[in-house]
Amino acid sequence: MDLDAYFAEHKDMGTKENSGAEGRGEAFRSGFATLIGRPNVGKSTLINRLVGQKISITSRKPQTTRNRIQAVYTGKEGQIVFLDTPGINRAKNKLGNYMLRAAEGTLKDVDVILWLVEPTTFIGAGERYIIEQLKKAQKHTPVILVINKTDTVKKDEVYPAIDAYRKELEFAEIVPVSAKTGANTDELIRCILKYLPYGEPFYDEDTVTDQPERQIVAELIREKALRSLGDEVPHGIAVAVESMKRRGQLVDIEATIICEKDSHKGIIIGKGGAMLKNIGSKARTDIEDMLGCRVNLQLWVKVKKDWRDSDYLLKNFGYNPKDTV
């Protein structure tokens, strides 16, 4: 594999908008692909790049994605329904158990599995756990190894990573990409389509996700909170959208940020409400882009101690363990 030629040929890939399903013919393919991997390898960023729109939230904190987010790519050759999953990591509470089951559950009943890794030769305990799961899954489902973050290393450093992983598992394809820059993502789309069955699309060509607007709004707010709070507040936050009402070209949204400790509440609000205002301002921009209209966003903060270990609260915040069965 000549990576220089590979990237030179596809240097502009991933920057184009979805081409639509015009000209659909008998060769049209349609199916499901799941993305799995360790936390923080760039699954959500890649999903957003492939579908050309922000569907999954991103941050540098691990386990940003908590649900299986369904996103849809539609092109002339086919439709790919992506399942973006939580990072596979050791569970520390009921929320962690839910996230682990959500990730592993997507290995069933999909047409192709994408395993996202970083361009390194080190294969740790987390990766080896995933390898064991994939050995079982690849008996009936092709596995594509996607080496992400190629923009962070020299091109010749990708070769050792390819060799290291190829020794561990037999992959249907190995595709180096950069979710950040879009390099080689069109090649990844072509590789995925090869393993999908011929058939009609599951969604119309304008659909990019099956997630309700309220859930996307809640996730966008949580993203801005994670990014703004840095390491001051752990992952013990959730967002509940209390109401969404349209008034002509304006949408009124009331949402509550849930945290586990009184001390966290003070940090989220900030001095004179500055932090909460900053979170709301950044979230409102993304929400307005998504909805295509002006948004009046009102945020509150409430403390729900140990909510990550409460079945009732997990279900109330949209993390229903039954969804992973």
C-alpha positions in Angstrom: 0.0 0.0 0.0 1.6 3.3 -1.1 0.2 5.8 1.4 1.7 8.8 -0.4 -0.2 7.9 -3.6 -3.2 6.9 -1.6 -3.5 10.3 0.1 -2.5 12.2 -3.0 -5.3 10.6 -5.0 -7.9 11.2 -2.3 -6.6 14.5 -0.8 -9.9 16.3 -1.3 -12.1 13.5 -0.2 -14.6 13.9 2.6 -15.2 17.6 1.9 -18.1 17.1 -0.4 -21.8 17.2 0.5 -23.9 14.1 0.1 -24.5 13.7 -3.5 -28.1 12.5 -3.1 -29.8 9.4 -4.5 -30.6 10.7 -7.9 -30.1 8.2 -10.7 -30.8 5.3 -8.4 -30.7 2.0 -10.3 -30.5 -1.7 -9.9 -27.0 -1.5 -8.4 -28.1 0.6 -5.4 -27.0 -0.8 -2.1 -28.5 -0.2 1.3 -27.5 -1.5 4.8 -26.3 -0.9 8.3 -22.7 -0.2 9.6 -21.7 0.1 13.2 -18.7 2.0 14.5 -17.0 0.6 17.6 -13.8 1.5 19.3 -12.2 2.7 22.5 -13.2 6.1 23.9 -11.9 9.2 22.2 -10.7 7.6 18.9 -13.0 9.9 16.9 -16.1 7.9 16.2 -18.5 10.8 16.5 -16.3 13.1 14.5 -16.1 10.5 11.7 -19.8 10.0 11.7 -20.4 13.8 11.4 -17.9 14.0 8.6 -19.4 11.1 6.6 -23.0 12.4 6.7 -21.9 16.0 6.3 -23.7 17.3 9.3 -23.3 17.3 13.1 -25.3 14.3 14.5 -23.1 13.0 17.3 -21.5 15.3 19.8 -17.8 15.5 20.2 -15.4 16.5 23.0 -11.9 15.4 24.2 -13.5 13.7 27.1 -13.9 9.9 26.7 -17.4 8.3 26.4 -19.0 11.5 25.1 -21.5 9.4 23.2 -23.9 7.6 25.5 -26.6 6.2 23.1 -26.5 4.5 19.8 -26.8 7.4 17.4 -28.3 6.5 14.1 -27.0 8.6 11.2 -27.7 8.2 7.5 -25.4 8.7 4.5 -27.2 8.6 1.1 -25.2 8.8 -2.2 -25.8 7.7 -5.8 -24.5 4.3 -5.2 -26.2 3.5 -2.0 -27.4 4.3 1.5 -25.4 3.6 4.7 -27.2 3.7 8.1 -24.5 4.3 10.7 -24.7 3.4 14.3 -22.3 5.5 16.4 -21.8 3.8 19.7 -20.4 4.7 23.1 -16.6 4.0 23.5 -16.0 0.5 24.8 -14.6 0.9 28.3 -14.8 -0.8 31.7 -18.2 0.0 33.4 -18.1 1.7 36.7 -21.9 2.3 37.3 -25.2 1.4 35.7 -24.8 4.1 33.1 -21.4 2.5 32.2 -23.1 -0.9 31.9 -25.8 0.6 29.7 -23.2 2.2 27.4 -21.1 -1.1 27.2 -24.2 -3.1 26.2 -25.2 -0.4 23.7 -21.8 -0.6 22.0 -21.5 -4.4 22.0 -25.2 -4.9 21.0 -24.6 -3.2 17.7 -22.3 -6.1 16.6 -25.5 -8.0 16.0 -27.7 -7.6 12.9 -25.5 -5.2 11.0 -24.0 -5.7 7.5 -20.5 -4.4 8.3 -18.5 -3.5 11.4 -16.1 -0.6 11.4 -13.4 -0.7 14.1 -11.8 2.7 14.7 -8.3 2.8 16.1 -5.5 5.3 16.3 -2.3 5.0 14.2 -0.1 3.3 16.9 1.5 -0.1 17.2 0.5 -0.3 20.9 -2.5 -2.7 21.4 -3.7 -2.4 25.0 -6.1 -4.4 27.1 -9.1 -2.4 25.8 -8.2 -3.1 22.2 -7.6 -6.8 23.0 -11.1 -7.0 24.6 -12.6 -5.6 21.4 -10.5 -8.1 19.3 -12.1 -11.0 21.2 -15.6 -9.6 20.5 -14.7 -9.1 16.8 -13.4 -12.7 16.4 -16.9 -13.9 17.3 -18.6 -11.3 15.1 -16.5 -11.8 12.0 -17.8 -15.3 11.5 -20.9 -13.7 10.0 -20.1 -10.0 9.6 -17.1 -8.4 7.7 -14.9 -6.2 9.8 -13.2 -3.1 8.3 -10.3 -1.6 10.3 -10.3 2.2 10.1 -7.1 3.8 11.2 -8.1 7.4 12.2 -6.1 10.5 13.1 -3.6 10.0 10.2 -3.2 13.7 10.2 -1.4 13.5 13.6 1.5 11.3 12.4 3.8 11.1 9.4 2.5 8.9 6.6 5.2 6.3 7.0 4.2 5.8 10.7 0.8 4.4 9.5 2.5 1.3 8.1 3.6 -0.2 11.4 0.1 0.3 12.8 -1.4 -1.5 9.9 1.0 -4.4 10.3 0.4 -4.6 14.1 -3.4 -4.9 13.8 -3.3 -7.2 10.7 -1.5 -9.7 12.9 -4.3 -9.8 15.4 -7.3 -10.2 13.1 -8.2 -10.9 9.5 -9.9 -7.7 8.2 -12.1 -7.4 5.1 -10.5 -4.0 4.5 -8.0 -1.7 6.1 -8.6 2.0 5.5 -6.5 4.9 6.9 -8.5 8.1 7.3 -8.6 11.5 9.0 -12.0 12.3 10.4 -10.7 15.8 11.2 -9.6 16.7 7.7 -11.7 14.3 5.7 -8.7 12.6 4.0 -9.7 9.3 2.5 -13.3 9.3 3.8 -14.7 8.8 0.4 -12.6 5.7 0.0 -14.1 4.5 3.3 -17.6 5.0 1.9 -16.8 3.0 -1.2 -15.4 0.1 0.9 -18.4 0.0 3.2 -20.8 0.0 0.2 -19.1 -3.1 -1.2 -20.4 -5.2 1.7 -24.0 -4.0 1.7 -26.8 -5.9 0.0 -28.5 -4.6 -3.0 -31.9 -3.0 -2.2 -34.0 0.1 -1.7 -33.0 2.7 0.8 -34.4 2.6 4.4 -34.8 6.3 4.6 -35.5 9.1 2.1 -32.5 11.0 0.8 -33.1 14.0 3.0 -32.9 12.1 6.2 -29.6 12.3 8.1 -30.7 10.9 11.5 -33.6 9.1 13.2 -33.0 11.0 16.5 -35.8 13.3 17.7 -35.0 17.0 17.7 -35.3 17.1 21.5 -32.6 14.5 21.9 -30.2 16.2 19.5 -30.8 19.5 21.3 -30.0 17.9 24.6 -26.8 16.4 23.2 -25.7 19.7 21.8 -26.1 21.3 25.1 -24.2 18.5 26.8 -21.4 18.8 24.3 -20.9 22.5 25.0 -21.0 21.8 28.8 -18.3 19.1 28.4 -16.1 21.4 26.3 -16.6 24.4 28.5 -16.1 22.7 31.9 -12.8 21.0 31.1 -11.8 18.7 33.8 -13.6 20.5 36.6 -16.8 18.5 36.4 -16.7 14.7 35.6 -19.1 13.0 33.3 -21.8 13.0 35.9 -23.9 15.4 33.9 -27.0 14.9 31.7 -29.4 17.3 30.0 -33.2 17.1 30.0 -35.1 19.3 27.5 -38.2 20.3 29.4 -40.0 22.0 26.6 -39.7 23.1 22.9 -42.3 25.4 21.5 -42.3 27.2 18.1 -43.5 30.8 17.7 -43.2 31.5 14.0 -39.5 31.7 13.2 -38.5 31.4 16.9 -38.2 28.3 19.0 -38.4 28.6 22.8 -36.4 25.9 24.5 -36.2 25.2 28.3 -33.6 22.7 29.4 -32.0 21.5 32.6 -28.4 20.4 33.2 -28.4 17.6 35.7 -25.3 17.1 37.9 -24.5 14.8 40.9 -23.1 17.2 43.5 -23.9 20.6 44.9 -20.3 21.6 44.3 -20.7 20.7 40.6 -23.8 22.9 40.4 -21.8 25.9 41.4 -19.1 25.2 38.9 -21.6 24.8 36.1 -23.4 28.0 36.9 -20.1 29.9 37.4 -19.5 33.3 39.0 -22.5 35.5 38.4 -23.9 32.8 36.1 -21.0 33.3 33.5 -20.3 29.6 32.8 -24.0 28.7 32.3 -24.4 31.7 30.0 -21.3 30.7 28.0 -22.6 27.1 27.6 -26.0 28.4 26.6 -24.6 30.8 24.0 -22.4 28.2 22.3 -25.2 25.6 22.3 -27.7 28.1 20.9 -25.5 28.7 17.9 -25.5 25.0 17.0 -29.1 24.5 17.7 -30.1 27.4 15.4 -27.9 25.9 12.7 -29.7 22.6 13.1 -33.3 24.0 13.3 -32.7 26.8 10.7 -34.3 29.5 12.9 -33.7 31.7 15.9 -33.7 30.0 19.3 -34.5 31.4 22.8 -32.6 29.0 25.1 -33.2 29.0 28.8 -30.9 26.8 31.0 -31.2 25.6 34.6 -29.0 23.4 36.8 -30.3 20.7 39.2 -28.6 18.2 41.5 -29.7 14.6 41.3 -27.2 12.6 43.4 -26.0 9.3 42.0 -28.3 9.5 39.0 -25.9 7.3 37.0 -26.8 4.4 39.3 -30.6 5.0 39.3 -32.6 2.9 36.8 -35.5 5.4 37.0 -33.4 8.5 36.3 -31.4 6.7 33.6 -34.6 5.9 31.8 -35.9 9.4 32.4 -32.8 10.8 30.7 -33.2 8.6 27.7 -30.8 5.8 28.6 -33.2 2.8 28.6 -31.3 -0.5 29.2 -34.1 -2.3 27.3 -32.9 -0.5 24.2 -29.7 -2.5 24.1 -31.3 -6.0 24.3 
